[in-house]
């Protein structure tokens, strides 16, 4: 925990918290160490003084109001699956665990929206919506993140190429401000020109402007059929170069992912199941596209598959393997969804970035990134959302000193973030900035943009108590 000028969490204040939420306040040795970090602990750890398990918006408002009056930091936390240190208590204070606010409050099928508490897991909403004949399109890789966390980072995921990111599906929300005030933002409508869009400002703010407690989310009729294609290539360059051709051929994949052979093998070792071919027609496979199309019937999808096959064969694909049964589709996407877990299982020191570049710059950018590997003592692994240019690049090491690793990675990240900007991209597509990427944001955004972001933070949070020291505002 860093030193700060914040107030102390006194025994008297803890007793006030206990009156508000009896039996749901944890201190000292009762706090599970999982609360000290997120899924990327290399960005630091911090122990909160208190963890409060929230169950209602009103309870959160009462807790936050007390913290505001006593100048105590407040850190909202969902499932803790973030990758930038955004939900870590680097200044101590009160951590509000949102995971118990996990009720799906109801569907409005005439307006195609669902109302949920912020602690509902993405997986739970996806399954429940399917039972209603509906689909919630955002599909980030971590299915057991909370929806409040997804909104707070504007998570994208695999279906963003066709359906867009989380931002595109948020209609309204209930928010507790740092003062303890409860406000409503947005409405169950599809368009607005009603003042500044505070709703969109809150989306992606990583818990620094307000605590999202309830959400009204857009849903759509679920596609009747889907089909997935595994498309192997001899090398990554040919694989990535195919991506723009899908769109030029007027194909609209639901998901379009790329992956290198090495990371596929790691995933298959992790799952204990082989799904992707390693060699075809005597050719060693170096990379793959995993593509899903959706539609009203299989006849439609079979025609799309034929057209897609013509496109990829012209670009050097070795084969097109059709996953047209539930088991085959499940196995293919389970391998893709396990990439991060597979890397973590085989790696002692890990850092990552999720830059996003224009689709026609992916091959050029990844070639540049891979060319840097000989300059460092760690390995570089990559995969990502080829359809929208969001790339996940990992620095992995097992035998390096941590201080040396961090120093080398900092240099590496600075170079590849700069290159992403030169390619017309941004430094994060869906993971956010949090605590770990603040310096890179400052370098990328420039003085004027940083000044505006800091000014927004000051208006929402004049005492700087809400998730302090994250995104744009260092203390």
N, C-alpha and C positions, 0 to 999 in steps of 0.2 A: 504494500500500500504506500502511495506517495504522501508526503506531508502536504497539508493544506491548511487554509484559514477557515475551514468550515467549522460549524459548531459540533459539540460532542453529543453522542447519543447517550443520554444519562439514564440511570435506573428509573427515574420518574417518568421520562419520556417513553421508555419501554412499557411501563405500566399503563400509560395512556393508550399505546398501541393495543395492548392486551384487552383493554375495555372495548375497543372498536371491533377487534376480531379475536375473540376468546379462543384459545387453543391453537391458533394459527400463527403465532409469533415465535421465532426461533433465534437464540443468541448463543454466542460462544461455542462450546463443544457440541451443541445441538445442530449446528449448521453443517450440512453435508459439504465435503470439499469439492463436489461437482459444481457447486455454485461459484467457485473461485476462478473458473476459466470457461472458455467455450471450446469448440472443436479444433481450435488452432492455438494451443497454449503457448506457442513460441512468442506470441504477442504480449505475454505477461499474465500474471495472476494477481488477484486482489480479493481479500476477504471482506465481505460486508459485515458491518456491526450487527445487523439484524436482517433476517429474512421473514417477510410477511407473505403468507399464502392468501391471495386475494380471491374473493368469490363474488363480489358485487362492485359495480361502478361507484356506488355511494361510499362503500368502505375505502376504496382506493382514494377517493376525493378527500375523505376525512384524514387518512394517513398523510397524504401529500400536503394538505393544509397545515398540519402540525409540523411537517418537515420545513415547509416554507417559512413559517413563523420562527423556527429555531435554526434556520440556515443549515439544514442537514441534506446531504446529497441523496438523491433517489434514483435508483436504477431499475427500470422495468425489464423483465426477463421472461422469455417464452420457454422453449424447449432446450435452449442452450446449444443449438446446432449451428450457430453463426461461425464465420471463418475469419473475422477481422478484429476480434476483441471488443466488439461493440457492447456486449452485455456483461462486462466485467467491472467490478467495483474498485477501480484504481484509487479512489479517494475514500474508501470505506462507505459508511452511510447505510441507508435502508434499501435493500433489494426487494422488489415486489414481484413475487412469483405468480405469473398469470396462468399457469398451466391448469389450475383447477376451474378456471372460467371456460369450460369446455362444452357448453350446451349449444346445439343447433336449435335456434329459437323458432324457426318455421320458414316455409316457402310461400311466396306469392307467385303462383304459377301463371296468373294472368299477366303479370309484369315481368316474369322471368327473373326473379331475384330470390335470394335466401338471406335470412338474417342470422348471424352467428355471434357468439362471444369470441373474444380475441384469442382465447386459449384453445379453441378447436384445432385439432391436427388436420393438416392437408389431406392425409390419407383417409381420415374419418369422413370429411366432407365429400371427397371423391366417391367413396363407397356409398354413402347415403344418397348423394345426388343420382348415382347410377340406378338405385332402386326406384327413384322417382321418374326414370326415363330421361334424366337430365345429365348435363356434364358441366363441371366447373373447369374451364379450359386450362388455367395456369398449372404447370406441371414441373415444378423444380425437382431436382434430383433427390433431395432429402424429403421423403414423404412424411416423416414424422416431426417436421417443424410445425410450429403454430401458424395459423393464418395471420395473427397479429404481427408475428415476426416476418412473414412473407411480405406483408404490406409495408412494414417498416424499412425493408430493404428493396422494395419493388422487385421481388424475385421474378425471374423469367422462366427458365426451364426449357424443356425439350419441345413443347408445343408452341413456343413463342413465334416460331417461324410462320405459322399459319394464323394463330389466334391472338398473338400479342402477349404482353407481360401482365403482371398482377394489376398494375395501374389501370389497365383498360377494363377491369372488372369490378372496380370499387365504385359503388354508387353513393354510399353515405357511411358515416361513422360517428360514434360517440367517443369523445376525447376528454380526459382529465388534464387540464392545463397545470403548469408548475405551481400556480397559485392555489390549486385545489378546486377551481371552477370547473363545472361540467358544461361542455358545449356540444352542439350537434353540427356536423358539417355535411353538405351534400344532401341529396334527396333521391327518391326512387324515380328518377327521370334519366333520359339518355343524353340530354344536352343542357347547357346552361351558359348564360352570359350575365351572371348575377354577381358583379363585384369580383374582387381578387379570388382566385381559386384556392382557398385555404385547404380544401380537401386534397388537392394535388400537392400542395406544399407539405402536408403531413405525410403523404405517401413517400417513402424513401428517406425520411428524416431520422431513421435509426434511433428512435426513442429520445431524441434531444429536444423536441419541441412540445411534445405532449404524450400522454399514455393512452393508446387506443384500447378501448374496452369492448366495444361492439362494432360490428361491420354489417353493412348491407351489400351483398355481392351479386353481380350479374351471373346468371347461368344460361345455358343454351340447350336446345334439344340434343340428346346424345346421338352421335352418328350410329347408324344401324350396323355398319360393318367396318372393319379395319383389316389391313393387310400390311405386313412388314417385309422388307427386303434387306438381306445381308449382301453387300456388294464388295467383294474383295479386289484389291489392286496390288500391283507389284511394289508400288512406292507411294509415299504420302503426297508427293507433288501432283501426280496424276489424279489421285483421289480428291484432293482439294480443288483442283482445277475443274472438276466436273460440276461443282456446286452451282455456279451461275447458270449452267446449261439447263438445269431443272426449270428455273424461272423463265428463261428465254423460250422454253418449249411449252410455257403456260401450264406447267405442272404445279400443283399446290400441295406439297407434302405436309402432313400434320406435324411430323418431326423429321429432322435431317441432321444426323450426328456423324462426326468423324472420330476415328480412333486409330492409334498406332498399334502395331502388333504386340509390342512389349507390354503395353498396359492391358491389352486384352488377355494375354497369357497370365498376367498377375491376377486379373479378375477371375479367370477360370481356376487358377490355383486356390484362390480364396473360397470360391463356391464349390470346388471339387467336381466340376462338371465342364466338359468341353463342348462348346457351341459353335465357335467360329473356325472355319478351316484354316490350317496353317500352310498347306501346299495344295495347289491345283494344277493339273496338266504339267507337272514337273516344275512349276513356277513357285518360288517361295513368296508367300503373301507378306506385304510390308505394312498395309493399312486397309481400313474398311470404312465404308459408309453404311450406316444403319438408318433405313428410311421407313416411315410409316405413312400410308395414305388412308383416308377415311371416306366413306360414301354411303349411298342408300342401299346398294346391293353388290353382291360379289361380281356380277357381270360387268358392272361399271368399273370395279377395282381391277378386274382382270384386263380390261382394255387399257387402263392407266398403267398397269404393270408392263404390258407390251410396249407402250410408248416410252416409259422410263427405261426399259431395257435397251431400246434402240439408242437412246441418249447416252447411257453409260458405256455401252460397248464402243461407241464412236470415240469415247474419251479414254479408252484403254482398260476398262474393267475386265477382269479375268472371267467372271461368272456373275450370275444373278440368282441368289438362293432365296426362295420364297418361303416365308414363315406364315402359313395361312391357317394353322390350327391354333387353338388357345395355348396348348403346351409349348409349341415352337415359339410363338410370340412371347410367352412368359419367360422362357429360357433366354431368348435374345436380349430382351429388355432388362432382365434380372442381371445379366452380365454387365450391361451398360450402367445400370444403377448402382453397381457395387464398386465402381472404379475407385472412388475416394477411400472406401473401407479397405480395399485391396492394397492401395498404396500405403495407407496407415499401418496395415498389418506387417508390411515388409520394410518399414522405414522408421528409423529412430529420430532423425531430424528432418523436419518438413516445413516448407513455406510455399505459398502459392499466390497466384494472381489470376484475375478473371477479366482481362482486357477484352474490349470489343472493337473490332475494326470492320470497315466495309467488306462485304462478301468477296468482292474481286481483289481484295488485298490479303486474304487469308494465307494463300500459298506463299506469297512474297514475305509476309511477316513471319510465318513459322519457319521458313528457310533461314531467315536472319537469326531467329532465336536459337535454332539448333546449331548454327555456326558458332555460337558462343560457348558451347559445351566444353571444348578443349581448354578454355581460359579459366575454368574453375574445377574444384575438386569434387563437386556434387554432380549428380545425374539430373538431366532435364527430361520430364515426362509431360506429355500433353494429350488432351482430348477436348471435345467441346461441341458447341452447337453450330455446326457448319452452316445451317440455313440462315442464321442471323449474325454470324461473325463473332459470337461470344466464345472466347477461347480460355480454357483452363490449363494453366502452365504451372508445373510443380518442380521445385528444387528439392531433391531427395538425397540424403546421405545417411550412412550408418557408422562410418569410422572417422568422422571429423570432430574436432573440438567444437563445442557449441559456439564459443565466442568467434572462432575463425569462420564457422559456417555463417553466422549472422552477418559478419563483416563482408564476406564474399557475396552473400545473397543481396545485401543492401546495394552493392555496386551493380550486380546483375539486374535487379529490379529497376534501378534508376535508368539503366540503358534501355531495357525493353519497354518501359513506360514511355520514354522519350520517342522510341521508334513507333509505338502505337499512335502517338499524337501525330507524328510525321505522316503516318498512313491514313490520317483522317479519323482516328478512333478515339476512344475514351478509356480511362484507366480501370473502370469497373462496369460490368454489364449487369450484375445481379447480386454480388456479395456485399457491396457497400464499402465504406471507408473505415468506419469504426475507430479504433485506437491505432491499429497497426499500419494504416495507409495514409495517415494525416499529412506527413511530409510530402508524399508523392502528389496528393491532391493540391497542396499549396504550390508546388512546382508547376503542375499542369494548368490549374485554373487561372493563375495570374492574380495580381494585386487587386484589381477592381472587383473581380468576381468573389474573391475571398472576403473583401470588405463588405460586400452586399450580404453574403451568407452569414458573416459574423453579426451584422446588423439585424438580420432576421432572428437569429438566436437571442440577441439582447432584448428584442421586443417581446418575444414569447416568454423568455426566462430571465428576467432582470437580475435575479440573484445567482444565476448559473448553478442551480441545484439539480437540474434534470439531466441525468446521464452525462455528467461534466467531463470535459477533456476528450470529447469524441468529435469526429467528422471534420469540423472546421475551426473549433474554438479551443485553443490550448490555454491552460491555466498556469 
